[in-house]
Amino acid sequence: MWKKTISALLSLSLIFLLCISVSADASNLLSDYASLNWQGDKLYLDKGSGSMYFKRNSDKTVQEATLSIGIEQGSTGFLFYIDIGNGKKKGDKGYCSIQFFDENNKELLGRSTGAAENLQNYVRYSVGEDEKFYPIPSGAKTVTVKLSAWGEGSGDNVNVYYRNFSLFFSDNIPLSDPTDDEVLMNSSTSLSKVEIGLTPYTRWIWVGIVFLVAMSFYLIRVWRQKYSTPKLNNGK
């Protein structure tokens, strides 16, 4: 339990540090992702986790939402990342893709997370790095982020959850070598556990409970060590 709590805190710290280091040179165009003009099927926000998701619709096999924005003039590179998880809810899958188009709506570059499934913890998918942005293709005018989810799991929600949407453009951060033959984004190790429907207040209650239980075991151990009667070694 303590390992999971520490892991979650470390993950949040890494996210905070990443945002600080990148924001010094660029701003996150998706920072207010829940309020942006998504097109397609309706997305919902779980305020406790900050995750977006679709609600189950028996009339649709796949639900999709897209967001298109213009590319900042003079930008040479970009960094995109997103966290996806589904809490190991069998039957539900989803993905996120990012695509760059020219003025004639011809795709110049595309990357996808691939089907995300059976993820008890969030996983971060990315294109580009903090210190080396991925090159924006020449002639690109717009970029589109697409979310898609499907499956036959149970419950009201399609159990695929998206959070920490981040897209940075820059004209001065060094660029990585382009890899046009790749179609999948890079993925990180597991982050925090997927928990939907919990409020910050509920989280603090559980943190308090964990702390009290751990402290109780510690005090019991100290008491036993202090008052236990040592056994004498009666040699013959």
C-alpha positions, 0 to 999 in steps of 0.5 A: 500500500505504501509503495503504491502511495509513494509511486503515485506521489513520485509520478505527480512530482515528475509531471509537475517538473516536466510541466515546469521545464517545458513551460519555460519555453512554450505553453501547453495548448491543451492545458484546458482540455476539458473546455476545448471544442471537441467534435464528435461524440460527447466527452465527460470529465471525472473531476477527481482524476481529471480524466475524460471519457465516453459514456456507453452508447448501445447504438454505437460500436465506436465512439470518437471525438476530435480536436483540431487547432492551427499550428503556431507560425514559426514553430519548428518542433512539438511535444505531445503526450497523454495518459491513458488507462482503463483499470483492467476493465475487460472488453473496453479499448481505446486509443489516441492519435495525433495528425498533422495536415497541410492546407489541402488537408493532406496528412503529413505526419501521424502517430497513434498510441495503439489500442490501450487495454487492461491498464490498471495504471495510467500509461503515458504516451508521447511524441517528442521529448522534453529536451528534444522536440519532434520536428513539425513536417514542412507545410503543416497548417493544422494538427488534430488530436483524436480519441476513440473508445469501444468495447462491451464492458459493463457499467455506464462508462466506456472504461477508457480514460484520458488525462494530462493532454499536453501539446507544446510548440517551439521555435528554439528547442532542439529537434530530434531525428525524425522517424517517419517509418514509425506509427506508434507513440513512445510509452512510459512505465505505469503511473498512478492507479486508475481511480474514477469517481473519487473526490480529493476529499475521499483521497485524503480520507484514505491517506489518513486511514493508511497513515493511522493503520501504519502508525498503529502497527508501529506503536504495537511493535514498539510496545512489544519490544519495550515490554516483552520479557527476554528469554534467559539462556539456561546453559547446562 
